[in-house]
Amino acid sequence: MPDEQPTSVPNPEDLLKAKLDKLLAEQEEAAREDDLERRFPTLPDAPHLPEVPRLTPILPPHPSVPKPGAMAPGSFKGSALAMNAVSSFVTPVLGLGALGWFLDSRFHWSPWGVLTGIVVGFILGVMGVLRVVNQLPDESRK
């Protein structure tokens, strides 16, 4: 038995130190758990709550499906062009007529300021209407 090595006997101080470390670790763990219990106490049971209702949404129809009786997209384009034509004609006549009236009252030119304003406004109004008519699609002009 010469190959056997003698077993070493643990040092009593090392054993005592290991036991002390183990005891300190257990105390720290217990203190940590106690601290968690103190900071976060268990909540009492909640009273019985009803089940959350399930809602089924009712969505409107897809925008690509027209509503019955609804105006089609672009259906107001013709009336918009008509209103544009009216305003292109009336605005210069009224505006230049008012400017002629102001010049008549300021410089005492009698009817010549108003007449000149209305005639020039009429010419500009006709030009504005022709510009709006040229915006119409080819099918609408026939």
C-alpha positions in Angstrom: 0.0 0.0 0.0 2.7 2.3 -0.6 0.7 3.9 -3.5 -2.0 5.2 -1.3 -1.7 8.8 -0.3 -2.7 9.8 3.1 -6.0 11.5 3.3 -5.7 15.0 4.5 -7.6 16.0 7.5 -9.6 19.2 7.0 -8.5 22.1 9.0 -11.0 22.9 11.8 -10.8 26.6 11.1 -11.7 26.0 7.4 -14.6 23.9 8.5 -15.8 26.6 10.9 -15.4 29.3 8.3 -17.4 27.3 5.7 -20.2 26.7 8.2 -20.2 30.4 9.2 -20.4 31.5 5.5 -23.2 29.0 4.9 -25.1 30.3 7.9 -24.6 34.0 6.8 -25.8 33.2 3.3 -28.9 31.5 4.7 -29.6 34.5 7.0 -29.2 36.9 4.1 -31.6 34.9 2.0 -34.1 34.8 4.8 -33.7 38.6 5.3 -34.1 39.2 1.5 -37.3 37.1 1.4 -38.6 38.9 4.6 -37.8 42.2 3.0 -39.7 41.2 -0.2 -42.7 40.1 1.9 -42.6 43.4 3.7 -42.2 45.5 0.6 -44.6 43.5 -1.6 -47.3 41.9 0.7 -49.6 39.4 -0.8 -52.8 40.9 -2.0 -56.2 39.7 -0.8 -58.3 37.8 -3.2 -60.3 40.1 -5.6 -64.1 39.9 -5.5 -65.7 38.1 -8.3 -65.7 40.2 -11.4 -67.9 39.6 -14.4 -66.3 38.4 -17.6 -65.3 41.1 -20.0 -67.8 41.5 -22.8 -66.6 40.6 -26.3 -67.5 43.3 -28.8 -68.1 42.5 -32.4 -67.6 45.7 -34.4 -70.0 46.6 -37.2 -67.9 48.2 -39.9 -69.2 50.4 -42.7 -69.0 49.0 -46.2 -65.8 49.3 -48.1 -65.3 52.7 -49.8 -65.1 51.0 -53.2 -68.7 50.0 -52.8 -70.9 53.1 -53.4 -73.8 53.7 -51.1 -77.2 53.6 -52.6 -78.2 57.1 -53.6 -74.7 58.5 -53.1 -73.1 60.9 -55.6 -70.5 59.3 -57.7 -66.9 60.6 -57.4 -66.3 63.5 -59.8 -70.0 64.2 -60.3 -69.6 67.7 -59.1 -66.9 68.6 -61.5 -69.4 69.9 -64.1 -71.1 72.1 -61.6 -67.7 73.3 -60.2 -66.7 74.3 -63.7 -70.0 76.1 -64.2 -69.6 78.1 -61.0 -66.1 78.9 -62.0 -67.3 80.2 -65.4 -70.0 82.3 -63.7 -67.5 83.8 -61.3 -64.9 84.4 -64.1 -67.5 86.4 -65.9 -69.2 88.3 -63.1 -66.2 89.3 -61.0 -64.4 91.4 -63.6 -67.6 93.2 -64.6 -68.5 94.0 -61.0 -65.0 94.8 -60.0 -64.1 97.1 -62.9 -67.6 98.7 -62.8 -67.0 99.5 -59.1 -63.6 100.9 -59.9 -65.1 103.1 -62.7 -67.8 104.3 -60.2 -65.0 105.2 -57.7 -63.1 107.1 -60.4 -66.3 108.9 -61.6 -66.9 110.1 -58.0 -63.3 111.0 -57.4 -62.5 112.8 -60.7 -66.1 113.8 -61.8 -65.9 112.0 -65.1 -69.7 111.4 -65.0 -70.6 108.1 -66.7 -67.4 107.4 -68.6 -65.6 105.7 -65.7 -68.5 103.3 -65.0 -69.1 102.6 -68.8 -65.4 102.0 -69.4 -65.1 99.7 -66.4 -68.2 97.7 -67.4 -67.0 97.3 -71.0 -63.4 96.3 -70.0 -64.9 94.0 -67.4 -67.2 92.4 -70.0 -64.2 91.7 -72.3 -62.2 90.2 -69.5 -65.2 88.2 -68.3 -65.7 86.7 -71.8 -61.9 85.8 -71.9 -62.3 84.1 -68.4 -65.3 82.1 -69.6 -63.4 81.0 -72.7 -60.5 79.9 -70.5 -62.9 77.8 -68.3 -64.5 76.3 -71.4 -61.1 75.2 -72.7 -60.7 73.2 -69.4 -63.7 71.1 -70.3 -63.1 67.6 -71.6 -63.6 67.1 -75.3 -66.8 65.0 -74.9 -68.5 67.8 -72.9 -68.0 70.5 -75.6 -70.1 68.7 -78.2 
